[in-house]
Amino acid sequence: MPWGSKEEVKEHLYKLQEKIKAYLDFIEDGQLGKEFPEHKNKPITINIVAKYELPPNKLITDFFNYAVKMVMAAGCKLEFSVLKK
């Protein structure tokens, strides 16, 4: 989904937040280790691969700075990249 208007940005960030929370829940409750035992006790990186570049927007920047800190607090890493065409 494109970043678009202020309301679209808010919706986009909300969906990203919920997705990141779901991944962290999966990791923190041990489900990752159960389903993929070969990855148990290994470093975990959550990769967000977007179709569109991040626009220069304080709300987006603040969101990603906060998300990185939250993911790091869970012992993981968060990365963002744009899908190559």
N, C-alpha and C positions, 0 to 999 in steps of 0.2 A: 504494500500500500504506500502511496506517495505521502510525503510529509504534509504538503498543502497548507491549509488554513490553521489558525490557532486551535480550533476545536479538533481538527484532524490530527494535529500534533499531540494534543492531550489524549485522544483515543489511541493513537499509535503507541505512545509511551505507557499507557495503562495496559495495553495488550502485551507489550514487552515485559513490563513489571510482572504480570501474572505468569508469563512463560518462564521467566527467570526464577520466580518463587517456586513454580512447579518442579523445575530442574533441581533446585536446592533441596526441596522436600524429598525428591527421589534419591538424592545423594545422601542427605543427612539421616534419613530413616533406614539406611542400609540396603535399600532396594537395588541400587546400582551394583553393590557387591554380590547380592544374591543372583541377579540376572546376568551379570558379567563378572564372574569370579576372577577372571584373568586381569581385571582392572582394579581389584580390591587393593587398597593401600598404595595406589599409584597417584601421582599428581593429576588433578582434574582441571581441565580448561573448558569453560562454556564459551563456545564460539557463536557470535551473532553475525550471520552473513546476510547483508541487506541488498536489496535491488537498487536502492538509491543512496547517494552520498548524503551524509548528515548536513543539513543546512546550518549556517551560523545562527544559532538560536540559544539564548541563555537557559531556557527551560530544558532543552535537550542536553546541553553541556552539563548542567546541574544534575540531571537525571543520571547520566552516564557516570559522572564522578561519584555519586552516591551508590549506584549499582556496583561499581568496581569495589568500593569499600565494603559493601555488604557481602559480596561474593568472596572477597579476601578474608573477611571475618569467619566465613565458613570453611576456610582452608583451601579455597579454589581460586582460579584465575578467570577473568572475563576478558574476552577479546572481541573486537568489532572489525569487520571488513566488508567491502562492497563486492558483490558478485561480478566477476569478470565476464564481459560480453564476448 
